[in-house]
Amino acid sequence: MSHERPLFAWCYRQLADHLDTRATGTHRDALVAGLSGRVVEIGAGTGLTFRRYAPPVRHVDAVEPEPTLREAALSAARRASVPVAVTDGVAEDLPYPEASADAAVTSLVLCSVADAARAVAELARVVRPGGELRLYEHVRAPTPLLARTQRMLDPCWSRLAGGCHMGRDPVALLAPAGFRLTSLERFRVPEEGPTLPPSPHILARAVRD
């Protein structure tokens, strides 16, 4: 199955650095703060998170299925302050052994994977018991009206945004996979201006039981 999405990849690359500076960068900082050991990251995109990893993180294994984005991620990996290996792979079938990671990171990716429940289950497989999962995702709105609007717009949005779905609830997938939620912060991006259908975001942490 081909994961090439050249138009989406081109648009993403044009917007990613701008959004990282203006809206998402501080959340990515918080996402990886305090991690250590071996980390698995799914949906690496252009590698915007890589420069934020620091010792005591020893190594980062990252997967990115889209070829254009993966090339950008490989470039970002070479500039990172910790070793980062970028692999062609999908979140639902990670190429890593069971319990081989101390932590896992998702960054605006569970909205667009083909099977989010399977992806979270794969993260539970590769994270050791007691290891941590960090999530930064845009999610289903907590208010009924906005959640309904997300559902109405989702078919069109998904076609335009590379398979992204606005109304997913990744937190609900944690416990069935074997993760215990330890913290959850809800906010909107951007913080100022009107609340749009893609605005609801979370930062969450969970521990592998």
C-alpha positions as CSV (number, residue, x, y, z in Angstrom):
1,M,0.0,0.0,0.0
2,S,1.4,3.4,-1.0
3,H,1.5,6.1,1.6
4,E,2.6,8.8,-0.9
5,R,0.5,12.0,-0.5
6,P,2.6,14.6,-2.4
7,L,0.0,17.4,-2.2
8,F,-0.6,17.0,1.5
9,A,3.2,16.7,2.1
10,W,3.9,19.9,0.2
11,C,1.2,21.8,2.1
12,Y,2.3,20.4,5.4
13,R,5.9,21.4,4.8
14,Q,4.8,25.0,3.9
15,L,2.8,25.4,7.2
16,A,4.7,23.2,9.7
17,D,7.5,25.6,10.7
18,H,5.1,28.6,10.8
19,L,2.7,26.7,13.0
20,D,5.5,25.5,15.2
21,T,6.7,29.0,15.8
22,R,3.2,30.6,16.3
23,A,1.0,27.9,17.8
24,T,2.3,24.4,18.4
25,G,6.0,24.7,19.5
26,T,5.4,25.3,23.2
27,H,3.1,22.2,23.3
28,R,5.8,20.1,21.6
29,D,8.3,21.3,24.2
30,A,6.0,20.1,27.0
31,L,5.3,16.9,25.2
32,V,8.8,15.6,25.5
33,A,10.1,17.4,28.6
34,G,11.6,15.1,31.1
35,L,11.7,11.9,29.0
36,S,14.7,9.5,29.3
37,G,16.0,6.3,27.8
38,R,14.7,4.9,24.5
39,V,11.8,6.7,22.9
40,V,9.5,5.6,20.1
41,E,7.8,8.4,18.1
42,I,5.0,7.7,15.6
43,G,4.1,10.0,12.7
44,A,7.3,12.0,12.8
45,G,6.3,14.3,10.0
46,T,9.1,16.6,9.2
47,G,10.8,15.9,12.5
48,L,9.8,19.0,14.3
49,T,10.0,17.2,17.7
50,F,13.5,15.9,17.2
51,R,15.4,19.0,18.2
52,R,13.4,19.1,21.5
53,Y,14.8,15.8,22.7
54,A,17.7,16.0,25.1
55,P,19.7,13.8,27.3
56,P,18.9,11.7,29.3
57,V,17.0,10.5,26.2
58,R,19.5,8.0,24.7
59,H,17.9,7.2,21.4
60,V,14.7,8.0,19.4
61,D,13.1,5.5,17.0
62,A,10.7,7.4,14.7
63,V,8.4,6.1,12.0
64,E,7.0,8.2,9.1
65,P,5.3,6.5,6.1
66,E,5.0,9.5,3.7
67,P,8.2,9.6,1.6
68,T,8.5,13.4,1.2
69,L,8.0,14.0,4.9
70,R,10.3,11.2,5.8
71,E,13.1,12.8,3.8
72,A,12.6,16.0,5.8
73,A,12.6,14.0,9.0
74,L,15.9,12.3,8.1
75,S,17.4,15.8,7.6
76,A,16.1,16.9,11.0
77,A,17.4,13.7,12.6
78,R,20.9,14.6,11.5
79,R,20.7,17.9,13.4
80,A,19.2,16.5,16.6
81,S,21.2,16.5,19.9
82,V,20.4,12.8,20.5
83,P,20.6,9.9,18.1
84,V,17.4,9.6,16.0
85,A,16.6,6.8,13.6
86,V,13.8,7.4,11.1
87,T,12.1,4.4,9.6
88,D,9.5,3.9,6.9
89,G,6.7,2.4,8.8
90,V,3.1,2.8,10.1
91,A,1.8,3.2,13.6
92,E,-0.3,0.1,13.4
93,D,2.6,-2.2,12.7
94,L,5.7,-0.9,14.5
95,P,9.1,-2.5,13.6
96,Y,10.3,-2.7,17.2
97,P,10.4,-5.5,19.7
98,E,8.0,-5.9,22.6
99,A,8.8,-3.8,25.7
100,S,11.8,-2.3,24.0
101,A,11.0,1.4,24.7
102,D,11.0,3.4,27.9
103,A,8.5,5.9,26.4
104,A,6.4,6.6,23.3
105,V,5.4,9.9,21.8
106,T,2.5,10.8,19.5
107,S,2.3,14.3,18.0
108,L,-0.8,15.2,15.9
109,V,-0.9,11.8,14.3
110,L,-3.7,9.7,15.9
111,C,-6.2,11.8,14.0
112,S,-4.9,10.4,10.6
113,V,-3.8,6.8,11.2
114,A,-6.0,4.2,9.5
115,D,-6.7,2.4,12.8
116,A,-6.1,4.5,15.9
117,A,-7.0,1.7,18.4
118,R,-4.5,-0.6,16.8
119,A,-1.9,2.1,16.8
120,V,-2.3,2.7,20.5
121,A,-2.2,-1.1,21.1
122,E,1.1,-1.3,19.2
123,L,2.5,1.5,21.4
124,A,1.4,-0.6,24.4
125,R,3.3,-3.6,22.9
126,V,6.6,-1.7,22.5
127,V,6.6,0.3,25.7
128,R,7.8,-1.6,28.7
129,P,5.6,-2.0,31.8
130,G,5.9,1.2,33.8
131,G,7.0,3.2,30.7
132,E,5.2,6.3,29.6
133,L,3.1,7.4,26.7
134,R,2.9,11.1,25.8
135,L,0.2,12.5,23.5
136,Y,-0.2,15.8,21.8
137,E,-3.3,15.5,19.6
138,H,-6.3,17.5,18.3
139,V,-9.4,15.7,19.4
140,R,-13.2,15.6,19.5
141,A,-14.6,18.7,21.0
142,P,-15.9,18.5,24.6
143,T,-19.0,20.6,23.8
144,P,-21.9,18.9,21.9
145,L,-22.4,21.7,19.3
146,L,-18.8,21.8,18.2
147,A,-18.5,18.0,18.3
148,R,-21.6,17.8,16.0
149,T,-20.0,20.4,13.6
150,Q,-16.8,18.3,13.5
151,R,-18.8,15.2,12.5
152,M,-20.6,17.1,9.8
153,L,-17.4,18.6,8.3
154,D,-15.2,15.5,8.8
155,P,-15.7,13.8,5.4
156,C,-14.7,16.9,3.5
157,W,-11.9,17.8,6.0
158,S,-10.4,14.3,5.8
159,R,-10.1,14.5,2.0
160,L,-8.4,17.9,2.1
161,A,-6.2,17.2,5.1
162,G,-4.5,14.0,4.2
163,G,-6.9,11.6,6.0
164,C,-7.1,13.6,9.2
165,H,-10.2,13.2,11.3
166,M,-11.3,16.0,13.7
167,G,-13.6,14.0,16.0
168,R,-11.4,11.2,17.3
169,D,-11.0,10.6,21.1
170,P,-7.6,9.0,21.7
171,V,-7.9,9.2,25.4
172,A,-10.7,6.6,25.2
173,L,-8.3,4.2,23.6
174,L,-5.7,4.2,26.4
175,A,-7.3,1.9,29.0
176,P,-8.3,-0.9,26.6
177,A,-4.7,-0.9,25.3
178,G,-3.2,-1.2,28.8
179,F,-2.3,2.4,29.6
180,R,-3.4,4.3,32.7
181,L,-4.1,8.0,32.2
182,T,-2.1,10.1,34.7
183,S,-2.6,13.7,33.4
184,L,-4.8,15.4,30.8
185,E,-4.7,19.1,29.7
186,R,-7.3,20.5,27.3
187,F,-6.8,23.7,25.3
188,R,-7.4,25.2,21.9
189,V,-5.0,26.0,19.1
190,P,-4.8,28.8,18.3
191,E,-5.4,30.2,21.8
192,E,-6.8,33.5,20.5
193,G,-9.6,34.1,18.1
194,P,-12.7,32.0,17.4
195,T,-12.8,28.3,18.3
196,L,-12.8,26.4,15.0
197,P,-13.7,22.7,14.5
198,P,-10.0,21.6,14.5
199,S,-9.2,23.8,17.6
200,P,-9.7,21.4,20.5
201,H,-6.3,19.8,21.5
202,I,-4.9,17.8,24.4
203,L,-1.6,17.1,26.1
204,A,-1.9,13.8,28.0
205,R,0.4,11.4,29.8
206,A,-0.3,7.7,30.5
207,V,1.7,4.8,32.1
208,R,1.9,1.3,30.7
209,D,0.4,-1.1,33.3
